[in-house]
Amino acid sequence: MGNCLTKKPETAYIKKHLDSDSNHQRLPLHSRRNTQSNIIQDITRHVNQPYITSDDCSSSITRSTGASIISTNSEQSTRNKSNSYIALFDYEPRTNQDLELKKGDIIYVARQQQNGWWLVRSSLNPSRTGFVPSKYIASLDSLESKPWYFGHTKRMEAEKLLMHPNNHQGAFLIRESEGNNHAYSLSIRDGDIVKHYRIRRDQEQRYFISSRAIFKNLLELVAYYSQKANGLCTELGLPCIKEKPVTEGLTHSYNESFEIDRNLFRLDRKIGQGQFGDVWIAEFKVTKMKVAIKTLKEGMNPREFKAEAELMRRITHPKLIQLYGLCTTEEPIFIITELMINGSLLDYLQTPVGKRLSFDTLIYIAAQIADGMAYLESENFIHRDLAARNVLVGENNEVKVADFGLARVVKDANIYAAKEGTKFPIKWTAPEAAIFNKFSIKSDVWSFGIVLTEIVTRGRTPYPSMTNQEVLQQVSRKYRMPKPSECEDKLYQIMLCCWKEKSEERPTFEYLKNKLENYFDEDDKQYRDTNQPNHGMR
Protein backbone atom coordinates (compact mmCIF):
# COMPACT_ATOMS: atom_id res chain seq x y z
CA MET A 1 0.00 0.00 0.00
CA GLY A 2 1.27 3.48 -0.76
CA ASN A 3 1.58 6.48 1.45
CA CYS A 4 -1.79 7.19 3.11
CA LEU A 5 -1.12 10.87 3.66
CA THR A 6 -2.92 12.03 0.54
CA LYS A 7 -4.73 14.84 2.38
CA LYS A 8 -1.68 16.26 4.15
CA PRO A 9 -2.57 15.01 7.64
CA GLU A 10 0.58 16.59 9.00
CA THR A 11 -1.20 19.90 8.45
CA ALA A 12 -4.13 18.76 10.57
CA TYR A 13 -1.81 17.44 13.26
CA ILE A 14 0.13 20.69 13.54
CA LYS A 15 -3.09 22.70 13.50
CA LYS A 16 -4.49 20.65 16.37
CA HIS A 17 -1.35 20.63 18.48
CA LEU A 18 0.07 24.04 17.69
CA ASP A 19 1.25 25.96 20.72
CA SER A 20 -0.59 24.02 23.39
CA ASP A 21 0.90 24.26 26.86
CA SER A 22 0.63 21.84 29.76
CA ASN A 23 -2.92 23.05 30.38
CA HIS A 24 -3.78 22.67 26.70
CA GLN A 25 -4.44 26.36 26.10
CA ARG A 26 -3.97 27.76 22.59
CA LEU A 27 -2.31 30.91 21.34
CA PRO A 28 -4.49 33.77 20.09
CA LEU A 29 -5.79 33.09 16.57
CA HIS A 30 -3.65 35.69 14.80
CA SER A 31 -0.47 34.27 16.39
CA ARG A 32 -1.43 30.72 15.49
CA ARG A 33 -1.99 31.56 11.81
CA ASN A 34 1.50 32.92 11.23
CA THR A 35 3.27 30.25 13.26
CA GLN A 36 1.14 27.48 11.76
CA SER A 37 1.98 28.57 8.23
CA ASN A 38 5.71 28.40 8.92
CA ILE A 39 5.43 25.02 10.61
CA ILE A 40 3.32 23.50 7.82
CA GLN A 41 5.83 24.66 5.21
CA ASP A 42 8.70 23.21 7.21
CA ILE A 43 6.91 19.92 7.90
CA THR A 44 5.93 19.52 4.23
CA ARG A 45 9.54 20.10 3.18
CA HIS A 46 11.14 17.77 5.72
CA VAL A 47 8.67 15.04 6.68
CA ASN A 48 10.10 12.45 4.23
CA GLN A 49 13.77 13.38 4.49
CA PRO A 50 16.03 10.89 6.34
CA TYR A 51 17.40 13.36 8.91
CA ILE A 52 16.23 11.25 11.83
CA THR A 53 18.30 8.12 12.31
CA SER A 54 15.60 6.20 14.21
CA ASP A 55 13.13 4.49 11.90
CA ASP A 56 10.38 5.65 14.24
CA CYS A 57 10.99 9.34 13.62
CA SER A 58 11.03 10.90 10.17
CA SER A 59 10.86 14.61 10.84
CA SER A 60 13.79 16.89 11.44
CA ILE A 61 11.33 19.22 13.12
CA THR A 62 11.43 17.92 16.67
CA ARG A 63 9.37 19.88 19.12
CA SER A 64 7.44 19.60 22.33
CA THR A 65 3.76 20.52 22.50
CA GLY A 66 3.70 24.29 22.79
CA ALA A 67 7.15 24.89 21.31
CA SER A 68 7.90 26.71 18.09
CA ILE A 69 10.22 25.28 15.45
CA ILE A 70 13.86 26.07 16.20
CA SER A 71 15.95 26.52 13.08
CA THR A 72 19.67 25.79 13.06
CA ASN A 73 22.07 26.33 10.21
CA SER A 74 23.56 23.37 8.36
CA GLU A 75 26.96 23.72 10.02
CA GLN A 76 25.44 23.52 13.51
CA SER A 77 23.21 20.64 12.44
CA THR A 78 26.13 18.59 11.13
CA ARG A 79 28.38 19.34 14.07
CA ASN A 80 25.81 18.88 16.83
CA LYS A 81 23.37 16.29 15.47
CA SER A 82 24.77 13.51 17.64
CA ASN A 83 24.52 15.47 20.91
CA SER A 84 21.47 17.62 20.21
CA TYR A 85 18.70 17.25 22.77
CA ILE A 86 15.27 18.75 23.35
CA ALA A 87 13.77 19.83 26.68
CA LEU A 88 10.70 17.79 27.60
CA PHE A 89 9.82 19.98 30.59
CA ASP A 90 10.51 23.42 32.01
CA TYR A 91 13.36 23.47 34.51
CA GLU A 92 13.93 26.36 36.89
CA PRO A 93 17.60 26.55 37.97
CA ARG A 94 18.11 25.48 41.57
CA THR A 95 21.68 26.79 41.81
CA ASN A 96 23.86 29.15 39.79
CA GLN A 97 25.49 26.07 38.23
CA ASP A 98 22.23 25.05 36.53
CA LEU A 99 20.85 26.04 33.12
CA GLU A 100 17.25 27.15 32.76
CA LEU A 101 15.13 25.07 30.38
CA LYS A 102 11.88 25.85 28.63
CA LYS A 103 9.88 23.00 27.15
CA GLY A 104 10.98 22.63 23.52
CA ASP A 105 14.42 24.25 23.94
CA ILE A 106 17.20 22.69 21.86
CA ILE A 107 20.42 22.12 23.79
CA TYR A 108 23.76 20.40 23.25
CA VAL A 109 25.07 17.90 25.77
CA ALA A 110 28.64 18.65 26.76
CA ARG A 111 29.06 15.88 29.33
CA GLN A 112 26.88 12.95 30.36
CA GLN A 113 27.24 11.85 33.98
CA GLN A 114 26.03 8.89 36.00
CA ASN A 115 24.45 10.95 38.77
CA GLY A 116 21.36 12.00 36.80
CA TRP A 117 22.62 15.52 35.99
CA TRP A 118 24.19 16.42 32.64
CA LEU A 119 26.25 19.43 31.64
CA VAL A 120 24.59 21.11 28.64
CA ARG A 121 25.00 24.17 26.42
CA SER A 122 22.28 26.41 25.04
CA SER A 123 21.79 26.23 21.26
CA LEU A 124 20.72 29.88 21.13
CA ASN A 125 23.61 31.15 23.26
CA PRO A 126 26.54 28.67 23.25
CA SER A 127 28.29 30.63 25.99
CA ARG A 128 25.51 29.63 28.42
CA THR A 129 26.21 26.26 30.04
CA GLY A 130 24.92 24.51 33.12
CA PHE A 131 23.55 21.33 34.63
CA VAL A 132 20.05 19.97 34.02
CA PRO A 133 18.31 16.75 35.14
CA SER A 134 18.93 14.10 32.47
CA LYS A 135 15.33 12.91 32.85
CA TYR A 136 14.13 16.31 31.59
CA ILE A 137 15.67 16.01 28.12
CA ALA A 138 15.68 13.56 25.20
CA SER A 139 17.81 13.13 22.11
CA LEU A 140 16.54 15.26 19.26
CA ASP A 141 16.61 12.23 16.97
CA SER A 142 14.75 9.92 19.32
CA LEU A 143 11.24 8.61 19.69
CA GLU A 144 11.47 9.71 23.34
CA SER A 145 11.45 13.34 22.20
CA LYS A 146 7.86 13.07 20.97
CA PRO A 147 5.25 14.47 23.40
CA TRP A 148 2.96 11.49 22.78
CA TYR A 149 5.54 8.76 23.39
CA PHE A 150 5.41 7.23 26.88
CA GLY A 151 7.85 4.33 26.54
CA HIS A 152 7.46 1.51 29.08
CA THR A 153 4.16 2.79 30.49
CA LYS A 154 1.82 -0.09 31.36
CA ARG A 155 -1.78 -0.28 30.18
CA MET A 156 -3.18 0.31 33.68
CA GLU A 157 -0.95 3.34 34.22
CA ALA A 158 -1.80 4.70 30.77
CA GLU A 159 -5.48 4.63 31.69
CA LYS A 160 -4.87 6.54 34.92
CA LEU A 161 -2.76 9.14 33.13
CA LEU A 162 -5.29 9.68 30.36
CA MET A 163 -8.19 9.98 32.81
CA HIS A 164 -6.50 12.90 34.59
CA PRO A 165 -8.89 15.90 34.63
CA ASN A 166 -6.54 17.98 32.47
CA ASN A 167 -6.80 15.46 29.63
CA HIS A 168 -9.89 15.53 27.43
CA GLN A 169 -11.62 13.68 24.60
CA GLY A 170 -9.09 12.24 22.15
CA ALA A 171 -6.09 12.62 24.47
CA PHE A 172 -3.66 9.88 23.53
CA LEU A 173 -0.27 8.30 24.03
CA ILE A 174 1.83 5.63 22.36
CA ARG A 175 3.66 3.13 24.55
CA GLU A 176 5.64 -0.05 24.19
CA SER A 177 3.31 -3.00 23.87
CA GLU A 178 3.41 -5.29 26.89
CA GLY A 179 4.91 -8.68 26.13
CA ASN A 180 6.22 -7.61 22.71
CA ASN A 181 9.46 -5.67 22.43
CA HIS A 182 8.90 -4.84 18.77
CA ALA A 183 5.34 -3.52 18.89
CA TYR A 184 3.55 -0.48 20.25
CA SER A 185 0.11 0.30 21.63
CA LEU A 186 -2.01 3.40 21.08
CA SER A 187 -4.15 4.41 24.07
CA ILE A 188 -6.92 6.98 23.55
CA ARG A 189 -9.32 8.67 25.93
CA ASP A 190 -12.89 8.28 24.71
CA GLY A 191 -15.22 10.00 27.15
CA ASP A 192 -14.95 8.30 30.53
CA ILE A 193 -12.99 5.27 29.33
CA VAL A 194 -9.66 4.55 27.63
CA LYS A 195 -9.41 2.33 24.58
CA HIS A 196 -6.30 0.58 23.35
CA TYR A 197 -5.13 -0.34 19.86
CA ARG A 198 -2.17 -2.51 19.00
CA ILE A 199 0.23 -1.02 16.45
CA ARG A 200 1.77 -3.75 14.34
CA ARG A 201 4.52 -3.95 11.71
CA ASP A 202 4.38 -5.69 8.35
CA GLN A 203 7.24 -7.52 6.63
CA GLU A 204 8.58 -4.23 5.33
CA GLN A 205 8.67 -2.84 8.90
CA ARG A 206 5.86 -0.39 8.18
CA TYR A 207 3.35 0.47 10.91
CA PHE A 208 -0.39 -0.15 10.90
CA ILE A 209 -3.37 -0.46 13.21
CA SER A 210 -5.68 -1.52 10.40
CA SER A 211 -4.73 -2.95 7.03
CA ARG A 212 -6.65 -0.02 5.55
CA ALA A 213 -3.82 2.38 6.42
CA ILE A 214 -0.09 1.61 6.53
CA PHE A 215 2.68 4.07 7.41
CA LYS A 216 6.44 4.32 7.20
CA ASN A 217 6.78 5.52 10.79
CA LEU A 218 4.85 6.43 13.92
CA LEU A 219 4.94 10.15 13.17
CA GLU A 220 2.94 9.58 9.99
CA LEU A 221 0.54 7.30 11.84
CA VAL A 222 -0.12 9.96 14.48
CA ALA A 223 -0.56 12.65 11.82
CA TYR A 224 -3.06 10.53 9.88
CA TYR A 225 -5.26 9.60 12.83
CA SER A 226 -5.17 13.18 14.08
CA GLN A 227 -7.12 14.10 10.95
CA LYS A 228 -9.70 11.30 10.98
CA ALA A 229 -10.62 8.32 13.15
CA ASN A 230 -10.97 5.78 10.29
CA GLY A 231 -11.93 2.92 12.60
CA LEU A 232 -10.62 4.31 15.89
CA CYS A 233 -13.05 5.37 18.61
CA THR A 234 -12.23 9.02 17.87
CA GLU A 235 -9.61 11.06 16.05
CA LEU A 236 -6.48 11.81 18.05
CA GLY A 237 -6.58 14.96 20.14
CA LEU A 238 -3.76 16.40 22.22
CA PRO A 239 -0.99 14.21 23.64
CA CYS A 240 -1.49 13.04 27.21
CA ILE A 241 0.04 15.40 29.75
CA LYS A 242 3.40 14.19 31.03
CA GLU A 243 4.25 14.55 34.69
CA LYS A 244 7.68 15.88 35.59
CA PRO A 245 9.95 13.07 36.82
CA VAL A 246 11.63 13.21 40.21
CA THR A 247 15.23 14.42 39.99
CA GLU A 248 18.09 12.36 41.34
CA GLY A 249 19.17 14.47 44.26
CA LEU A 250 18.22 18.01 45.17
CA THR A 251 20.74 19.53 42.74
CA HIS A 252 23.79 18.42 40.79
CA SER A 253 26.21 19.44 43.53
CA TYR A 254 24.14 18.05 46.39
CA ASN A 255 23.64 14.76 44.59
CA GLU A 256 27.39 14.27 44.43
CA SER A 257 27.72 15.16 48.12
CA PHE A 258 25.52 12.91 50.24
CA GLU A 259 26.16 14.94 53.41
CA ILE A 260 24.16 18.19 53.44
CA ASP A 261 24.36 21.11 55.88
CA ARG A 262 21.26 20.96 58.11
CA ASN A 263 21.13 24.76 58.18
CA LEU A 264 20.00 24.63 54.55
CA PHE A 265 16.66 23.18 55.67
CA ARG A 266 13.71 24.74 57.46
CA LEU A 267 11.36 22.36 59.25
CA ASP A 268 7.79 23.47 58.49
CA ARG A 269 5.50 21.02 60.26
CA LYS A 270 5.49 17.55 61.71
CA ILE A 271 3.40 15.09 59.67
CA GLY A 272 4.05 11.75 61.31
CA GLN A 273 6.16 9.42 63.33
CA GLY A 274 8.24 6.57 61.94
CA GLN A 275 10.33 3.78 63.36
CA PHE A 276 13.38 6.01 63.65
CA GLY A 277 11.67 9.19 64.76
CA ASP A 278 9.55 12.08 63.57
CA VAL A 279 8.68 12.93 59.97
CA TRP A 280 8.54 16.57 58.85
CA ILE A 281 7.66 18.61 55.81
CA ALA A 282 10.66 20.87 55.26
CA GLU A 283 11.97 23.41 52.77
CA PHE A 284 15.38 23.22 51.12
CA LYS A 285 16.33 26.90 51.36
CA VAL A 286 18.65 26.84 48.36
CA THR A 287 15.85 25.96 45.92
CA LYS A 288 12.65 26.56 47.97
CA MET A 289 11.88 22.92 47.21
CA LYS A 290 9.64 21.01 49.62
CA VAL A 291 11.08 17.75 50.95
CA ALA A 292 10.37 15.20 53.68
CA ILE A 293 12.79 14.86 56.59
CA LYS A 294 12.94 11.87 58.91
CA THR A 295 14.78 12.37 62.17
CA LEU A 296 16.74 9.76 64.07
CA LYS A 297 15.77 9.28 67.71
CA GLU A 298 18.57 10.21 70.06
CA GLY A 299 20.34 7.24 71.52
CA MET A 300 20.11 5.14 68.38
CA ASN A 301 23.28 4.17 66.56
CA PRO A 302 24.11 6.96 64.06
CA ARG A 303 26.61 4.76 62.23
CA GLU A 304 24.00 2.05 61.69
CA PHE A 305 21.47 4.63 60.55
CA LYS A 306 23.94 6.12 58.08
CA ALA A 307 24.70 2.66 56.73
CA GLU A 308 20.99 2.10 56.13
CA ALA A 309 20.71 5.45 54.35
CA GLU A 310 23.67 4.61 52.11
CA LEU A 311 21.77 1.46 51.23
CA MET A 312 18.68 3.49 50.35
CA ARG A 313 20.73 5.71 48.07
CA ARG A 314 21.64 2.75 45.90
CA ILE A 315 17.98 1.79 45.43
CA THR A 316 16.38 3.93 42.73
CA HIS A 317 13.10 3.09 41.04
CA PRO A 318 9.99 5.13 40.11
CA LYS A 319 7.94 3.26 42.71
CA LEU A 320 10.44 3.65 45.55
CA ILE A 321 10.91 6.85 47.54
CA GLN A 322 13.91 8.87 46.34
CA LEU A 323 16.58 9.61 48.95
CA TYR A 324 18.24 13.01 48.61
CA GLY A 325 20.81 13.13 51.41
CA LEU A 326 21.73 13.10 55.10
CA CYS A 327 22.62 15.52 57.89
CA THR A 328 24.77 13.50 60.31
CA THR A 329 27.19 15.96 61.92
CA GLU A 330 24.97 16.46 64.98
CA GLU A 331 21.82 15.06 66.55
CA PRO A 332 19.11 14.56 65.60
CA ILE A 333 20.34 13.07 62.34
CA PHE A 334 18.21 14.01 59.31
CA ILE A 335 17.40 11.81 56.35
CA ILE A 336 16.04 13.83 53.42
CA THR A 337 13.68 12.26 50.88
CA GLU A 338 11.20 13.33 48.23
CA LEU A 339 7.86 14.54 49.55
CA MET A 340 4.62 12.71 48.74
CA ILE A 341 1.85 15.21 49.36
CA ASN A 342 -0.90 12.83 50.48
CA GLY A 343 1.06 11.10 53.23
CA SER A 344 0.90 7.41 54.09
CA LEU A 345 -1.37 5.04 52.22
CA LEU A 346 -2.91 3.94 55.51
CA ASP A 347 -4.00 7.48 56.37
CA TYR A 348 -5.04 8.22 52.79
CA LEU A 349 -7.34 5.18 52.59
CA GLN A 350 -9.16 6.37 55.71
CA THR A 351 -9.90 9.86 54.33
CA PRO A 352 -13.18 10.70 52.56
CA VAL A 353 -11.26 10.69 49.27
CA GLY A 354 -9.71 7.31 50.04
CA LYS A 355 -13.03 5.79 50.98
CA ARG A 356 -14.43 6.78 47.57
CA LEU A 357 -11.64 5.21 45.52
CA SER A 358 -12.91 2.80 42.89
CA PHE A 359 -11.90 -0.86 42.92
CA ASP A 360 -9.95 -0.22 39.70
CA THR A 361 -7.92 2.45 41.50
CA LEU A 362 -7.27 0.16 44.46
CA ILE A 363 -5.86 -2.46 42.09
CA TYR A 364 -3.76 0.25 40.42
CA ILE A 365 -2.32 1.17 43.83
CA ALA A 366 -1.56 -2.47 44.61
CA ALA A 367 0.14 -2.94 41.24
CA GLN A 368 2.44 0.03 41.89
CA ILE A 369 3.52 -1.42 45.24
CA ALA A 370 4.22 -4.77 43.59
CA ASP A 371 6.25 -2.95 40.93
CA GLY A 372 8.49 -1.32 43.52
CA MET A 373 8.88 -4.57 45.43
CA ALA A 374 9.69 -6.46 42.23
CA TYR A 375 12.64 -4.10 41.80
CA LEU A 376 13.86 -4.82 45.33
CA GLU A 377 13.48 -8.51 44.56
CA SER A 378 15.57 -8.17 41.39
CA GLU A 379 18.28 -6.35 43.36
CA ASN A 380 18.37 -9.04 46.07
CA PHE A 381 17.01 -6.73 48.78
CA ILE A 382 14.30 -7.26 51.36
CA HIS A 383 12.11 -4.55 52.85
CA ARG A 384 11.19 -6.34 56.10
CA ASP A 385 8.45 -3.90 57.14
CA LEU A 386 6.07 -3.72 54.21
CA ALA A 387 2.73 -2.25 55.31
CA ALA A 388 0.29 0.45 54.17
CA ARG A 389 1.81 2.83 56.73
CA ASN A 390 5.14 2.52 54.88
CA VAL A 391 3.71 3.31 51.45
CA LEU A 392 3.36 7.00 50.52
CA VAL A 393 0.82 8.64 48.22
CA GLY A 394 1.43 11.49 45.78
CA GLU A 395 -0.78 13.11 43.17
CA ASN A 396 -3.21 11.20 40.96
CA ASN A 397 -3.04 8.14 43.26
CA GLU A 398 0.63 7.53 42.57
CA VAL A 399 2.21 5.49 45.38
CA LYS A 400 5.78 4.63 46.33
CA VAL A 401 7.23 2.16 48.80
CA ALA A 402 9.02 3.93 51.65
CA ASP A 403 10.79 3.40 54.98
CA PHE A 404 13.79 1.29 54.23
CA GLY A 405 14.97 1.66 57.82
CA LEU A 406 14.78 -2.10 58.26
CA ALA A 407 15.94 -3.08 54.78
CA ARG A 408 19.02 -5.26 54.45
CA VAL A 409 21.12 -6.59 51.61
CA VAL A 410 20.31 -10.26 51.31
CA LYS A 411 23.14 -12.77 51.32
CA ASP A 412 23.61 -16.39 52.32
CA ALA A 413 20.75 -18.25 50.64
CA ASN A 414 18.64 -15.09 50.55
CA ILE A 415 17.86 -15.24 54.28
CA TYR A 416 18.33 -12.47 56.84
CA ALA A 417 18.31 -13.26 60.55
CA ALA A 418 17.04 -10.36 62.64
CA LYS A 419 19.11 -9.10 65.54
CA GLU A 420 18.09 -10.18 69.00
CA GLY A 421 15.76 -7.59 70.48
CA THR A 422 14.62 -6.23 67.13
CA LYS A 423 10.92 -5.43 67.10
CA PHE A 424 8.66 -6.10 64.16
CA PRO A 425 4.89 -5.93 63.51
CA ILE A 426 3.40 -9.38 64.11
CA LYS A 427 0.21 -8.95 62.08
CA TRP A 428 2.18 -8.15 58.92
CA THR A 429 5.00 -10.64 59.47
CA ALA A 430 5.31 -14.09 57.91
CA PRO A 431 5.30 -16.96 60.44
CA GLU A 432 8.89 -18.05 59.70
CA ALA A 433 10.01 -14.46 60.36
CA ALA A 434 7.86 -13.91 63.45
CA ILE A 435 8.76 -17.23 65.08
CA PHE A 436 12.30 -17.94 63.85
CA ASN A 437 13.48 -14.41 62.94
CA LYS A 438 14.17 -15.56 59.38
CA PHE A 439 13.41 -12.90 56.78
CA SER A 440 13.51 -13.25 53.00
CA ILE A 441 11.85 -11.68 49.98
CA LYS A 442 9.20 -14.37 50.45
CA SER A 443 8.38 -12.99 53.89
CA ASP A 444 7.88 -9.65 52.13
CA VAL A 445 5.43 -11.44 49.80
CA TRP A 446 3.45 -12.56 52.87
CA SER A 447 3.37 -8.95 54.08
CA PHE A 448 2.18 -7.83 50.66
CA GLY A 449 -0.82 -10.12 51.00
CA ILE A 450 -1.64 -8.32 54.26
CA VAL A 451 -1.23 -4.96 52.52
CA LEU A 452 -3.82 -6.08 49.96
CA THR A 453 -6.32 -6.53 52.80
CA GLU A 454 -5.51 -3.03 54.08
CA ILE A 455 -6.11 -1.60 50.62
CA VAL A 456 -9.40 -3.34 49.90
CA THR A 457 -10.81 -2.59 53.39
CA ARG A 458 -9.73 1.08 53.22
CA GLY A 459 -7.19 0.84 56.03
CA ARG A 460 -8.75 -1.64 58.44
CA THR A 461 -6.28 -3.27 60.85
CA PRO A 462 -5.51 -6.88 59.83
CA TYR A 463 -6.97 -9.68 61.95
CA PRO A 464 -9.49 -7.37 63.64
CA SER A 465 -10.26 -8.24 67.28
CA MET A 466 -7.25 -10.60 67.49
CA THR A 467 -4.16 -9.93 69.63
CA ASN A 468 -0.64 -10.42 68.32
CA GLN A 469 -0.31 -13.62 70.35
CA GLU A 470 -3.57 -14.96 68.96
CA VAL A 471 -2.45 -14.16 65.43
CA LEU A 472 0.80 -16.08 65.91
CA GLN A 473 -1.01 -19.09 67.31
CA GLN A 474 -3.78 -19.17 64.71
CA VAL A 475 -1.54 -18.59 61.70
CA SER A 476 0.74 -21.41 62.87
CA ARG A 477 -2.37 -23.62 62.82
CA LYS A 478 -3.00 -22.70 59.17
CA TYR A 479 -5.63 -20.05 59.93
CA ARG A 480 -5.88 -17.35 57.25
CA MET A 481 -7.89 -14.16 57.27
CA PRO A 482 -11.28 -14.71 55.62
CA LYS A 483 -12.15 -12.84 52.45
CA PRO A 484 -13.15 -9.25 53.26
CA SER A 485 -16.66 -8.38 52.16
CA GLU A 486 -15.29 -5.69 49.83
CA CYS A 487 -12.91 -8.13 48.11
CA GLU A 488 -13.41 -10.01 44.85
CA ASP A 489 -12.73 -13.75 44.81
CA LYS A 490 -10.01 -13.20 42.22
CA LEU A 491 -8.10 -10.82 44.48
CA TYR A 492 -8.59 -13.06 47.52
CA GLN A 493 -6.95 -15.92 45.64
CA ILE A 494 -3.91 -13.69 45.14
CA MET A 495 -3.83 -13.03 48.90
CA LEU A 496 -3.98 -16.75 49.66
CA CYS A 497 -1.06 -17.36 47.31
CA CYS A 498 0.95 -14.82 49.31
CA TRP A 499 0.09 -16.68 52.53
CA LYS A 500 1.31 -20.13 51.53
CA GLU A 501 2.80 -21.88 54.55
CA LYS A 502 5.97 -22.88 52.69
CA SER A 503 7.74 -19.70 51.70
CA GLU A 504 9.16 -21.21 48.52
CA GLU A 505 5.61 -21.80 47.26
CA ARG A 506 4.73 -18.12 47.45
CA PRO A 507 4.80 -16.17 44.18
CA THR A 508 7.50 -13.73 43.18
CA PHE A 509 6.82 -10.01 43.17
CA GLU A 510 7.42 -10.04 39.43
CA TYR A 511 4.52 -12.48 39.11
CA LEU A 512 2.35 -10.39 41.44
CA LYS A 513 3.17 -7.22 39.51
CA ASN A 514 2.13 -8.78 36.20
CA LYS A 515 -0.96 -10.35 37.76
CA LEU A 516 -2.18 -7.02 39.13
CA GLU A 517 -1.20 -4.92 36.12
CA ASN A 518 -3.27 -7.26 33.96
CA TYR A 519 -5.99 -7.85 36.55
CA PHE A 520 -8.82 -6.68 34.29
CA ASP A 521 -7.47 -8.21 31.08
CA GLU A 522 -8.96 -11.17 29.29
CA ASP A 523 -6.17 -12.54 27.13
CA ASP A 524 -5.71 -9.93 24.38
CA LYS A 525 -9.27 -8.60 24.36
CA GLN A 526 -8.40 -5.27 25.90
CA TYR A 527 -7.17 -4.19 22.47
CA ARG A 528 -9.68 -2.88 19.96
CA ASP A 529 -9.91 -4.35 16.45
CA THR A 530 -10.26 -1.52 13.95
CA ASN A 531 -11.36 -3.93 11.25
CA GLN A 532 -14.30 -4.81 13.54
CA PRO A 533 -14.99 -1.54 15.41
CA ASN A 534 -17.58 -3.01 17.77
CA HIS A 535 -15.47 -5.95 18.85
CA GLY A 536 -13.16 -6.17 21.85
CA MET A 537 -12.80 -4.63 25.25
CA ARG A 538 -11.25 -1.34 26.21
HELIX and SHEET records of a PDB file:
HELIX    1   1 PRO A    9  HIS A   17  1                                   9    
HELIX    2   2 LEU A   29  HIS A   46  1                                  18    
HELIX    3   3 SER A   74  ASN A   80  1                                   7    
HELIX    4   4 LYS A   81  ASN A   83  5                                   3    
HELIX    5   5 SER A  134  TYR A  136  5                                   3    
HELIX    6   6 LEU A  143  SER A  145  5                                   3    
HELIX    7   7 ARG A  155  LEU A  162  1                                   8    
HELIX    8   8 LEU A  218  GLN A  227  1                                  10    
HELIX    9   9 HIS A  252  GLU A  256  1                                   5    
HELIX   10  10 ARG A  262  LEU A  264  5                                   3    
HELIX   11  11 PRO A  302  ARG A  314  1                                  13    
HELIX   12  12 LEU A  345  LEU A  349  1                                   5    
HELIX   13  13 PRO A  352  LYS A  355  1                                   4    
HELIX   14  14 PHE A  359  SER A  378  1                                  20    
HELIX   15  15 ALA A  388  ASN A  390  5                                   3    
HELIX   16  16 GLU A  395  ASN A  397  5                                   3    
HELIX   17  17 ILE A  426  TRP A  428  5                                   3    
HELIX   18  18 PRO A  431  PHE A  436  1                                   6    
HELIX   19  19 ILE A  441  VAL A  456  1                                  16    
HELIX   20  20 ASN A  468  SER A  476  1                                   9    
HELIX   21  21 ASP A  489  CYS A  498  1                                  10    
HELIX   22  22 SER A  503  GLU A  505  5                                   3    
HELIX   23  23 PHE A  509  GLU A  517  1                                   9    
SHEET    1   A 5 THR A 129  PRO A 133  0                                        
SHEET    2   A 5 TRP A 117  SER A 122 -1                                        
SHEET    3   A 5 ILE A 106  ARG A 111 -1                                        
SHEET    4   A 5 SER A  84  ALA A  87 -1                                        
SHEET    5   A 5 ILE A 137  SER A 139 -1                                        
SHEET    1   B 5 PHE A 172  GLU A 176  0                                        
SHEET    2   B 5 TYR A 184  ASP A 190 -1                                        
SHEET    3   B 5 ILE A 193  ARG A 201 -1                                        
SHEET    4   B 5 TYR A 207  SER A 210 -1                                        
SHEET    5   B 5 ALA A 213  PHE A 215 -1                                        
SHEET    1   C 4 PHE A 172  GLU A 176  0                                        
SHEET    2   C 4 TYR A 184  ASP A 190 -1                                        
SHEET    3   C 4 ILE A 193  ARG A 201 -1                                        
SHEET    4   C 4 TYR A 527  ARG A 528  1                                        
SHEET    1   D 5 PHE A 265  GLN A 273  0                                        
SHEET    2   D 5 ASP A 278  PHE A 284 -1                                        
SHEET    3   D 5 MET A 289  THR A 295 -1                                        
SHEET    4   D 5 PHE A 334  THR A 337 -1                                        
SHEET    5   D 5 LEU A 323  CYS A 327 -1                                        
SHEET    1   E 2 PHE A 381  ILE A 382  0                                        
SHEET    2   E 2 ARG A 408  VAL A 409 -1                                        
SHEET    1   F 2 VAL A 391  VAL A 393  0                                        
SHEET    2   F 2 VAL A 399  VAL A 401 -1                                        
SHEET    1   G 2 TYR A 416  ALA A 417  0                                        
SHEET    2   G 2 LYS A 438  PHE A 439 -1                                        
END                                                                             
